[in-house]
């Protein structure tokens, strides 16, 4: 893999992760980052950032209580 290919690869992951974290729909993210379906975006291109689990946990706590 060349450095240019690696940079493109990293940029796709970063873009997908940040857009998903910002609440963008997986379909819109898939359309933006390239020829991928939504399951591929969610399974491969998005990553858990620090604090995301805590935010999700707090949301669930509010729903339950």
C-alpha positions as CSV (number, residue, x, y, z in Angstrom):
1,X,0.0,0.0,0.0
2,X,1.4,3.4,-1.0
3,X,1.4,6.4,1.3
4,X,-1.3,8.0,-0.8
5,X,-3.5,4.9,-0.6
6,X,-3.0,4.8,3.2
7,X,-3.9,8.4,3.6
8,X,-7.1,7.9,1.5
9,X,-7.9,4.8,3.6
10,X,-7.4,6.7,6.9
11,X,-9.4,9.7,5.6
12,X,-12.4,7.4,4.8
13,X,-12.3,5.9,8.3
14,X,-12.0,9.4,9.9
15,X,-14.8,10.9,7.8
16,X,-17.2,8.0,8.5
17,X,-16.5,8.0,12.3
18,X,-16.9,11.7,12.7
19,X,-20.0,12.0,10.6
20,X,-21.6,9.0,12.5
21,X,-20.7,10.6,15.8
22,X,-22.3,13.8,14.7
23,X,-25.5,12.0,14.1
24,X,-25.4,11.7,10.3
25,X,-27.3,8.7,8.9
26,X,-25.3,5.7,7.8
27,X,-26.8,5.9,4.3
28,X,-25.6,9.5,3.9
29,X,-22.2,8.5,5.2
30,X,-22.0,5.6,2.8
31,X,-22.9,7.9,-0.1
32,X,-20.2,10.4,0.9
33,X,-17.2,8.1,1.6
34,X,-17.6,6.0,-1.5
35,X,-19.1,2.8,-2.9
36,X,-20.1,1.1,0.4
37,X,-23.3,-0.1,1.8
38,X,-24.5,0.9,5.2
39,X,-23.6,-2.3,7.0
40,X,-20.0,-2.0,5.7
41,X,-19.9,1.6,6.9
42,X,-21.0,0.7,10.4
43,X,-18.9,-2.5,10.6
44,X,-15.6,-1.4,9.0
45,X,-15.4,2.3,8.6
46,X,-16.7,3.7,11.9
47,X,-14.8,3.4,15.2
48,X,-15.6,4.1,18.8
49,X,-14.1,7.4,19.9
50,X,-13.3,8.2,23.6
51,X,-16.5,9.2,25.4
52,X,-18.9,7.6,22.9
53,X,-19.8,4.7,25.1
54,X,-20.4,7.0,28.0
55,X,-22.7,9.2,25.9
56,X,-24.7,6.1,24.7
57,X,-24.9,4.9,28.3
58,X,-26.2,8.2,29.5
59,X,-28.8,8.3,26.8
60,X,-30.0,4.8,27.7
61,X,-30.2,5.8,31.4
62,X,-32.4,8.8,30.5
63,X,-34.7,6.5,28.4
64,X,-35.0,4.0,31.2
65,X,-35.4,6.4,34.1
